[in-house]
């Protein structure tokens, strides 16, 4: 997980530095979010901790969280599978 977080932070660094590349991909390097599903959740948290000024927030889907993970300074949106039923209109969208 730690190595994947470092790789994710390195890719984000490239996007932030090479603005032309980010724009070609349709991204705004000053407004990057990091996200992850399952074990990608801890990976996203660690990447956000590695680059707190680069990532503006986190989106976590069914994250595999442990009590040893530190809380990132950025805003976090996290949802688990059974919470989808409570989102109005979502079932009709998929």
C-alpha positions in Angstrom: 0.0 0.0 0.0 2.8 2.4 0.9 4.6 1.9 -2.4 1.4 2.4 -4.4 0.8 5.6 -2.5 4.3 6.8 -3.4 3.6 6.0 -7.1 0.3 7.8 -7.0 2.0 10.9 -5.5 4.7 10.7 -8.2 2.1 10.7 -11.0 0.3 13.6 -9.3 3.6 15.5 -9.1 4.1 15.1 -12.9 0.5 16.3 -13.6 1.1 19.4 -11.3 4.4 20.2 -12.9 3.6 19.6 -16.5 0.4 21.7 -16.9 0.2 21.0 -20.6 -0.1 17.3 -19.8 -2.8 17.8 -17.2 -4.8 20.0 -19.5 -4.5 17.5 -22.3 -6.0 14.9 -20.0 -8.8 17.4 -19.0 -7.4 17.9 -15.5 -6.8 21.1 -13.5 -3.6 20.4 -11.5 -4.6 22.9 -8.9 -7.9 21.0 -8.1 -6.8 17.4 -7.8 -8.6 14.8 -5.8 -7.3 11.4 -4.9 -9.6 8.4 -4.6 -9.6 4.7 -4.0 -11.8 1.6 -3.6 -11.2 -1.1 -1.0 -7.4 -1.2 -0.4 -7.2 1.9 -2.7 -8.7 3.8 0.3 -5.6 3.5 2.5 -3.5 4.1 -0.6 -5.3 7.3 -1.3 -5.0 8.4 2.3 -1.2 7.8 2.4 -0.8 9.6 -1.0 -2.8 12.6 0.4 -0.5 12.6 3.5 2.6 12.5 1.2 1.3 15.5 -0.8 -1.1 17.5 1.4 -0.8 20.7 -0.7 -1.3 18.9 -4.0 -4.5 16.9 -3.3 -7.5 19.0 -2.4 -9.6 16.1 -1.1 -10.3 12.4 -1.1 -13.1 10.2 -2.4 -13.2 6.7 -0.8 -15.5 3.9 -1.9 -15.8 1.0 0.5 -12.4 1.7 1.9 -10.5 -1.0 3.8 -9.6 1.2 6.8 -7.6 0.3 9.8 -7.3 2.0 13.1 -3.6 2.7 12.4 -4.2 5.0 9.5 -3.7 8.7 10.3 -6.4 11.2 9.4 -5.6 13.3 6.3 -5.9 17.1 6.5 -8.0 17.3 3.4 -11.8 16.8 3.2 -12.8 13.2 2.8 -16.0 11.8 1.2 -16.4 8.2 2.0 -19.3 5.9 1.1 -19.8 2.2 1.7 -22.0 -0.1 -0.5 -25.1 -0.2 1.7 -25.2 3.6 1.8 -26.0 3.8 -2.0 -29.6 2.8 -1.3 -30.1 6.0 0.6 -29.1 8.3 -2.3 -32.3 9.4 -4.0 -32.6 8.6 -7.7 -29.3 6.7 -7.8 -31.0 3.3 -8.7 -32.6 4.9 -11.7 -29.3 6.3 -12.9 -27.5 2.9 -13.2 
